[in-house]
Amino acid sequence: MTKQEGRQWLVIGATVVSLLIALVILASCGGETNAQVSGTKAEPMSQDQRMDWWRDARFGMFVHWGVYAVPAGTYKGKRIDGGGEWIMNTAQIPVAEYEKFAPRFDPVGFRADEWVRLAKNAGMKYIVITSKHHDGFCLWDSKVTDYDIMDATPFKRDILKELSVACKKQGVKLCFYHSIMDWHHPDAQGLSYPNYNDGSNPNFGRYVETYMKPQLAELVANYNPGVLWFDGEWIKDWTEPQGKELYAYLRTLQPSLIINNRVGKGRQGMEGLTKGDSAGDFGTPEQQVPPEGLPGVDWETCMTMNDTWGYKSFDENWKSTEELVRMLADIASKGGNFLLNVGPTPEGLIPAASVERLEGMGKWMAVNGESIHGATASVIGRPEWGRCTVKGDKLYLHVFNWPADGTLEVPAVRGQVQRAYLLADKKHTSIPVTQSAEGLIVPLPSQAPDAIDSVIVLVLKNK
């Protein structure tokens, strides 16, 4: 189907169009979804079956990238507060003016294999990239718009396709962030244009059925994403019933699909908690880690390395590698996932400061990754010296503050400790442990194996 043919559907009835386009895309594309198994209907999957790989992963890369990387936080010679990926709205740039950034988006330095390798070497198991952010620009060859990487830029390469191939080759899950809000589409803009988020649009339903749903069907059919990570759900035109309907619709396309709680209206602001029976599979705390975690709930903290998601040339407020490694251990110790962001340049390069931190985290993960991947929440709370993660019959003690007297005091644990060793010790030399009802005493070497986080493994008699 050509793009012109795809757009001709827009004049037909809204709901029928969405279903017909979805069927055409699913039938014509080369990608195979989980629903296409030997021509038969896929078996339904339980929540635990769908979430299994995600819970095991614990660590992923967020990528915010689009034409907003071209202005890089500056418009008409002025640095824009809250710029980055929000610059179209914050600077109130008219659509026609903002579209002029697209011909300047030519990321000739983009190498999908290098991006995926960087994530994998950092210990990340999945990548979530912005298929479409609030500005409406699409990073794939969409058949329902020309405002995409193939038609609006000189680059003319399908970013998502190249990442899909690289991820499959390297064993990393590819996932997509997709904005419900769209400042570029006339049926989705607020009526106080160019204040894009103000008020309702009577044609918003048409946008959902003839544009957003067909695009989501393309993404599912062509790239088989592990997660659809929605955002922009706070606009007046979006409702919880719409979120539930979209959630159910997408699951018919791909039963294994994981969908975040921003598909509906269920999250509580930046805390990301899901309220009541709102749609979505996991919570989405943003730029924060829940102090006590979210017991019994799947959740994922998304975090920037500096202050902005999309590339901003003058944002140099970087978190340290130490802070990021300890944040990863803290999140895992509370049963959550960590989605750490990079904002590539308009040339397609991940900033050097981000690369440096990811390589530092990768060095730590190469030694200590088993204490993160597949780990669950601590059974001893949050000790003053660090954190604890659990997997099977093992407790992993993440020691941030190495005891000066060489003695680590650990709260009491259920079950008998059979042996203990430093995870950094390839020989797993046993460390004697004194165990009592009051707790454990673990004698340690005078020097920590890792200045950021040294991990001690306690092997228990039972899980």
C-alpha positions as CSV (number, residue, x, y, z in Angstrom):
1,M,0.0,0.0,0.0
2,T,1.4,3.4,-0.9
3,K,1.2,6.4,1.3
4,Q,-1.3,8.1,-1.0
5,E,-3.6,5.0,-0.8
6,G,-3.2,5.0,3.0
7,R,-4.3,8.6,3.3
8,Q,-7.4,7.9,1.1
9,W,-8.8,5.8,3.9
10,L,-9.2,8.9,6.1
11,V,-12.4,9.9,4.3
12,I,-14.2,6.6,5.3
13,G,-16.0,6.0,8.6
14,A,-13.6,6.4,11.6
15,T,-13.9,3.1,13.5
16,V,-14.2,1.0,10.3
17,V,-11.1,2.7,8.8
18,S,-9.0,1.9,11.9
19,L,-9.9,-1.8,11.7
20,L,-9.5,-2.1,7.9
21,I,-6.0,-0.4,7.9
22,A,-4.9,-2.6,10.8
23,L,-5.9,-5.6,8.8
24,V,-4.2,-4.4,5.6
25,I,-1.0,-3.6,7.4
26,L,-1.0,-7.0,9.3
27,A,-1.6,-8.8,6.0
28,S,0.9,-7.0,3.9
29,C,4.0,-6.5,6.1
30,G,6.8,-8.9,6.3
31,G,7.1,-8.8,10.1
32,E,5.4,-11.5,12.2
33,T,3.6,-10.6,15.4
34,N,2.8,-12.9,18.3
35,A,-0.8,-13.2,17.0
36,Q,0.4,-14.7,13.7
37,V,1.4,-18.2,14.7
38,S,1.0,-20.7,11.9
39,G,-2.1,-18.9,10.8
40,T,-3.9,-19.8,14.0
41,K,-5.2,-17.6,16.8
42,A,-2.5,-17.1,19.4
43,E,-3.0,-18.5,22.9
44,P,-3.9,-15.9,25.5
45,M,-1.0,-15.1,27.9
46,S,-1.2,-14.5,31.6
47,Q,0.1,-11.3,33.1
48,D,3.0,-13.2,34.6
49,Q,3.9,-14.8,31.3
50,R,3.9,-11.5,29.5
51,M,5.9,-9.7,32.2
52,D,8.5,-12.4,32.8
53,W,11.2,-11.1,30.5
54,W,10.6,-7.5,31.6
55,R,10.9,-8.4,35.3
56,D,14.1,-10.2,34.6
57,A,15.6,-7.4,32.7
58,R,15.5,-4.7,35.4
59,F,17.6,-2.3,33.3
60,G,16.7,-0.6,30.0
61,M,17.7,2.4,27.8
62,F,15.3,5.2,27.1
63,V,16.0,7.2,23.9
64,H,14.3,10.6,23.2
65,W,15.1,11.6,19.6
66,G,13.5,13.5,16.9
67,V,13.7,16.8,15.0
68,Y,13.7,18.7,18.3
69,A,17.4,17.7,18.4
70,V,18.1,20.2,15.7
71,P,17.2,23.4,17.7
72,A,18.8,21.6,20.7
73,G,17.0,23.9,23.2
74,T,17.6,27.2,21.4
75,Y,15.0,29.1,19.3
76,K,15.7,32.5,17.5
77,G,19.0,32.8,19.4
78,K,17.4,32.3,22.8
79,R,17.9,29.4,25.2
80,I,14.4,28.1,26.0
81,D,13.7,26.9,29.6
82,G,12.2,23.5,29.4
83,G,13.4,23.2,25.8
84,G,14.6,19.9,24.5
85,E,11.7,17.7,23.3
86,W,9.2,20.3,24.5
87,I,10.6,23.2,22.6
88,M,7.7,23.3,20.0
89,N,5.2,23.9,22.9
90,T,7.4,25.9,25.2
91,A,8.5,28.4,22.6
92,Q,5.0,28.2,20.9
93,I,6.5,27.6,17.5
94,P,3.9,27.4,14.8
95,V,3.6,24.2,12.9
96,A,4.9,25.6,9.6
97,E,7.9,27.1,11.3
98,Y,8.7,23.9,13.3
99,E,8.4,21.8,10.2
100,K,11.5,23.6,8.9
101,F,13.7,21.7,11.4
102,A,12.9,18.4,9.6
103,P,15.0,19.1,6.4
104,R,17.9,19.8,8.8
105,F,17.6,16.5,10.6
106,D,20.2,14.4,8.8
107,P,21.7,12.0,11.3
108,V,24.5,10.6,9.1
109,G,26.4,9.5,12.2
110,F,23.6,7.1,13.3
111,R,24.7,3.5,13.7
112,A,22.0,1.2,15.0
113,D,24.5,-1.6,15.9
114,E,26.6,0.8,17.9
115,W,23.7,2.1,19.9
116,V,22.5,-1.4,20.7
117,R,26.0,-2.6,21.5
118,L,26.4,0.4,23.9
119,A,23.1,-0.5,25.7
120,K,23.9,-4.2,25.8
121,N,27.4,-3.6,27.2
122,A,25.9,-1.4,29.9
123,G,23.8,-4.4,31.1
124,M,20.6,-3.0,29.5
125,K,18.2,-5.7,28.2
126,Y,15.7,-3.4,26.3
127,I,15.6,-0.1,24.5
128,V,12.5,2.2,24.5
129,I,12.8,4.8,21.7
130,T,10.4,7.6,20.8
131,S,8.5,6.4,17.7
132,K,6.6,9.6,17.9
133,H,6.9,12.3,20.5
134,H,4.4,15.2,21.2
135,D,5.6,17.1,18.2
136,G,4.2,14.4,15.9
137,F,7.3,13.6,13.9
138,C,7.7,9.9,13.2
139,L,11.0,7.9,13.2
140,W,9.7,5.2,10.9
141,D,8.3,5.0,7.4
142,S,4.6,5.5,8.2
143,K,2.0,5.0,5.5
144,V,-0.5,7.4,7.0
145,T,1.7,10.6,7.0
146,D,4.5,12.3,5.2
147,Y,5.8,13.8,8.4
148,D,8.3,11.1,9.0
149,I,11.9,10.2,8.7
150,M,11.6,9.0,5.1
151,D,9.6,11.9,3.6
152,A,10.3,15.0,5.6
153,T,14.1,14.6,6.0
154,P,17.1,14.1,3.7
155,F,18.1,11.0,5.7
156,K,15.5,8.7,4.2
157,R,16.3,5.6,6.3
158,D,13.9,3.9,8.6
159,I,15.4,4.4,12.0
160,L,13.1,1.8,13.7
161,K,13.7,-0.8,11.1
162,E,17.5,-0.5,11.5
163,L,17.2,-0.7,15.3
164,S,14.9,-3.6,15.0
165,V,17.5,-5.6,13.0
166,A,20.3,-4.6,15.4
167,C,18.3,-5.5,18.5
168,K,17.3,-8.9,17.1
169,K,20.9,-9.6,16.2
170,Q,22.2,-8.7,19.6
171,G,19.4,-10.1,21.8
172,V,18.0,-6.8,23.0
173,K,14.2,-6.1,23.2
174,L,13.1,-3.1,21.1
175,C,10.2,-1.1,22.5
176,F,8.5,2.2,21.6
177,Y,7.5,5.3,23.4
178,H,4.4,6.8,21.6
179,S,2.6,10.1,22.4
180,I,-1.1,10.2,22.5
181,M,-0.9,13.9,22.3
182,D,0.1,15.4,18.9
183,W,0.9,19.1,18.4
184,H,1.3,18.6,14.6
185,H,-2.0,16.9,13.7
186,P,-4.9,19.4,13.2
187,D,-7.4,17.0,14.8
188,A,-5.3,16.7,18.0
189,Q,-4.2,20.3,18.6
190,G,-5.9,22.3,21.3
191,L,-8.1,25.0,19.9
192,S,-6.1,27.9,21.4
193,Y,-3.3,27.2,18.8
194,P,-0.4,27.7,19.1
195,N,-1.0,26.8,22.8
196,Y,-1.1,23.2,21.8
197,N,-2.4,21.7,25.1
198,D,-5.2,24.1,25.8
199,G,-8.8,23.0,25.4
200,S,-10.5,20.2,23.5
201,N,-10.7,19.4,19.8
202,P,-14.1,18.2,18.5
203,N,-12.2,16.1,15.9
204,F,-10.0,14.3,18.3
205,G,-11.9,11.0,17.9
206,R,-11.2,11.1,14.2
207,Y,-7.5,11.6,14.9
208,V,-7.5,8.5,17.2
209,E,-9.3,6.2,14.7
210,T,-7.8,7.3,11.4
211,Y,-4.3,8.3,12.5
212,M,-3.1,7.1,15.9
213,K,-4.5,3.6,15.8
214,P,-3.3,2.9,12.2
215,Q,0.1,4.1,13.2
216,L,0.2,1.9,16.3
217,A,-0.9,-1.1,14.1
218,E,2.0,-0.3,11.8
219,L,4.5,-0.4,14.7
220,V,3.1,-3.6,16.1
221,A,3.0,-5.4,12.7
222,N,6.3,-4.2,11.3
223,Y,8.6,-4.2,14.4
224,N,7.0,-6.5,17.0
225,P,7.8,-4.3,20.0
226,G,8.1,-5.7,23.5
227,V,6.6,-2.7,25.1
228,L,4.4,0.3,24.0
229,W,5.2,3.1,26.4
230,F,2.5,5.8,26.1
231,D,2.7,9.4,27.2
232,G,0.7,12.6,26.7
233,E,-2.4,11.0,28.2
234,W,-3.1,14.0,30.4
235,I,-4.9,16.1,27.7
236,K,-8.6,16.8,28.1
237,D,-9.6,14.8,25.1
238,W,-8.2,11.5,26.4
239,T,-10.3,9.4,28.9
240,E,-9.8,6.3,30.9
241,P,-12.4,4.4,28.8
242,Q,-10.4,5.3,25.7
243,G,-7.3,4.0,27.4
244,K,-8.9,0.7,28.3
245,E,-10.3,0.4,24.8
246,L,-6.9,1.1,23.2
247,Y,-5.2,-1.3,25.6
248,A,-7.6,-4.1,24.6
249,Y,-7.3,-3.3,20.9
250,L,-3.5,-3.5,21.0
251,R,-3.5,-6.8,22.9
252,T,-5.6,-8.3,20.1
253,L,-2.8,-7.4,17.7
254,Q,-0.1,-8.8,19.9
255,P,-1.0,-10.8,23.0
256,S,2.5,-10.6,24.4
257,L,2.6,-6.8,24.3
258,I,3.4,-5.0,27.5
259,I,1.7,-1.6,27.9
260,N,2.5,1.1,30.5
261,N,-0.1,2.8,32.7
262,R,0.0,6.0,30.7
263,V,-2.3,4.4,28.1
264,G,-5.1,5.6,30.4
265,K,-5.6,8.2,33.1
266,G,-4.4,6.0,36.0
267,R,-1.0,7.4,37.0
268,Q,-0.7,9.8,39.9
269,G,1.5,12.5,38.3
270,M,5.2,12.1,38.4
271,E,4.8,9.4,41.1
272,G,3.5,7.2,38.3
273,L,1.3,5.0,40.6
274,T,-1.7,3.3,39.0
275,K,-5.0,4.2,40.6
276,G,-7.8,1.6,41.0
277,D,-8.5,-0.6,38.0
278,S,-6.9,1.7,35.4
279,A,-5.5,0.3,32.2
280,G,-1.8,-0.6,32.0
281,D,0.7,-3.3,33.1
282,F,3.2,-1.2,35.1
283,G,3.6,2.1,36.9
284,T,5.9,4.8,35.7
285,P,7.6,7.0,38.3
286,E,9.3,9.8,36.5
287,Q,12.6,11.4,37.7
288,Q,12.2,9.8,41.1
289,V,12.5,6.5,42.9
290,P,9.7,5.5,45.3
291,P,11.1,5.6,48.8
292,E,9.6,2.3,49.8
293,G,9.1,0.9,46.3
294,L,5.7,-0.3,45.2
295,P,5.2,-3.7,46.8
296,G,3.2,-6.2,44.7
297,V,3.2,-3.8,41.7
298,D,5.3,-3.8,38.5
299,W,7.0,-0.4,38.1
300,E,9.7,1.3,36.3
301,T,11.6,4.5,37.1
302,C,12.5,6.6,34.1
303,M,15.3,9.0,34.6
304,T,17.5,11.4,32.7
305,M,21.3,11.5,33.0
306,N,21.2,15.3,33.0
307,D,18.1,17.6,33.2
308,T,16.4,17.0,29.9
309,W,15.1,14.1,27.8
310,G,15.7,15.3,24.3
311,Y,19.1,16.7,23.3
312,K,19.9,20.2,24.6
313,S,23.3,21.5,23.7
314,F,23.9,23.4,26.9
315,D,22.6,21.0,29.5
316,E,25.7,19.8,31.3
317,N,24.2,19.0,34.7
318,W,25.2,15.3,34.5
319,K,24.6,12.7,37.2
320,S,27.8,10.8,38.1
321,T,28.4,7.1,37.3
322,E,28.4,6.4,41.0
323,E,25.0,8.0,41.5
324,L,23.6,6.0,38.6
325,V,25.0,2.6,39.6
326,R,23.7,3.1,43.2
327,M,20.3,4.2,41.8
328,L,20.1,1.0,39.8
329,A,20.9,-1.1,42.9
330,D,18.4,0.9,44.9
331,I,15.6,0.4,42.3
332,A,16.3,-3.3,41.9
333,S,16.3,-3.7,45.7
334,K,12.7,-2.3,45.7
335,G,11.5,-4.6,42.9
336,G,11.5,-2.0,40.1
337,N,13.1,-1.5,36.7
338,F,15.4,1.4,35.7
339,L,14.9,3.1,32.3
340,L,17.8,5.4,31.9
341,N,17.6,8.0,29.1
342,V,19.9,9.2,26.4
343,G,19.2,12.2,24.1
344,P,21.1,11.8,20.8
345,T,22.4,14.7,18.8
346,P,20.9,15.7,15.4
347,E,23.9,13.9,13.8
348,G,22.8,10.7,15.4
349,L,25.4,10.5,18.1
350,I,24.9,9.7,21.7
351,P,26.6,12.4,23.7
352,A,30.0,11.6,25.0
353,A,29.0,12.2,28.6
354,S,26.2,9.6,28.3
355,V,28.6,7.1,26.7
356,E,31.1,7.6,29.5
357,R,28.5,6.9,32.1
358,L,27.1,3.9,30.3
359,E,30.5,2.4,29.9
360,G,31.1,2.9,33.6
361,M,27.9,1.2,34.5
362,G,28.8,-1.6,32.1
363,K,32.1,-2.1,33.8
364,W,30.3,-2.5,37.1
365,M,27.5,-4.7,35.6
366,A,30.1,-7.0,33.9
367,V,31.1,-8.1,37.4
368,N,27.9,-7.6,39.4
369,G,25.1,-8.0,36.8
370,E,23.7,-11.2,38.3
371,S,22.7,-9.2,41.4
372,I,20.4,-7.0,39.2
373,H,19.1,-9.2,36.4
374,G,16.2,-11.3,37.6
375,A,16.6,-10.0,41.2
376,T,13.6,-9.2,43.4
377,A,13.1,-6.8,46.4
378,S,15.1,-6.8,49.6
379,V,14.1,-8.9,52.5
380,I,16.1,-6.9,55.0
381,G,14.9,-3.4,54.2
382,R,17.4,-0.7,53.4
383,P,20.4,-1.0,55.7
384,E,22.6,2.1,56.3
385,W,25.5,0.6,54.5
386,G,23.7,0.0,51.2
387,R,21.0,-2.2,49.6
388,C,20.0,-5.8,49.2
389,T,18.6,-7.8,46.2
390,V,17.3,-11.4,46.2
391,K,17.4,-14.2,43.6
392,G,16.5,-17.8,44.4
393,D,18.5,-18.9,47.4
394,K,20.9,-15.9,47.2
395,L,21.0,-12.6,48.9
396,Y,23.1,-9.9,47.3
397,L,24.4,-7.3,49.7
398,H,25.2,-4.1,47.9
399,V,27.7,-2.3,50.1
400,F,28.0,1.4,49.3
401,N,29.7,2.3,52.5
402,W,32.5,-0.1,53.2
403,P,32.9,-0.6,57.0
404,A,36.1,1.0,58.3
405,D,36.5,-1.7,61.0
406,G,36.1,-4.6,58.5
407,T,32.9,-5.9,60.0
408,L,29.6,-5.7,58.2
409,E,26.5,-6.0,60.4
410,V,23.5,-7.4,58.5
411,P,19.9,-7.6,59.8
412,A,18.6,-11.1,60.6
413,V,17.5,-13.2,57.6
414,R,15.2,-16.2,57.5
415,G,17.0,-19.5,56.8
416,Q,20.5,-20.6,57.4
417,V,23.4,-19.0,55.6
418,Q,25.5,-21.8,54.0
419,R,28.3,-19.7,52.6
420,A,29.2,-16.2,51.7
421,Y,31.6,-14.7,49.1
422,L,32.5,-11.5,47.3
423,L,30.8,-11.4,43.8
424,A,34.0,-9.8,42.4
425,D,36.0,-12.8,43.6
426,K,36.1,-15.2,40.6
427,K,37.1,-18.0,42.9
428,H,34.2,-17.4,45.3
429,T,36.4,-17.8,48.3
430,S,34.2,-18.4,51.3
431,I,33.8,-15.7,54.0
432,P,33.0,-17.0,57.5
433,V,29.6,-15.6,58.7
434,T,28.4,-15.5,62.3
435,Q,24.7,-15.9,62.4
436,S,22.3,-15.3,65.4
437,A,18.7,-14.3,66.0
438,E,19.9,-10.7,66.1
439,G,21.6,-10.7,62.8
440,L,24.7,-11.6,60.8
441,I,28.3,-10.5,61.2
442,V,30.4,-10.7,58.0
443,P,34.1,-10.0,58.3
444,L,35.4,-8.2,55.2
445,P,38.8,-7.3,53.6
446,S,40.2,-3.9,54.5
447,Q,39.7,-2.6,50.9
448,A,36.4,-2.7,49.0
449,P,36.6,-4.4,45.6
450,D,34.5,-1.6,44.1
451,A,34.5,2.0,45.5
452,I,30.9,2.5,44.2
453,D,29.1,-0.7,45.2
454,S,30.8,-4.0,46.3
455,V,28.5,-7.0,46.3
456,I,28.6,-9.8,48.9
457,V,26.6,-13.0,48.1
458,L,24.9,-14.9,50.9
459,V,23.8,-18.4,49.9
460,L,20.9,-19.6,52.0
461,K,19.9,-23.2,52.7
462,N,16.5,-22.6,51.3
463,K,15.0,-20.0,48.9
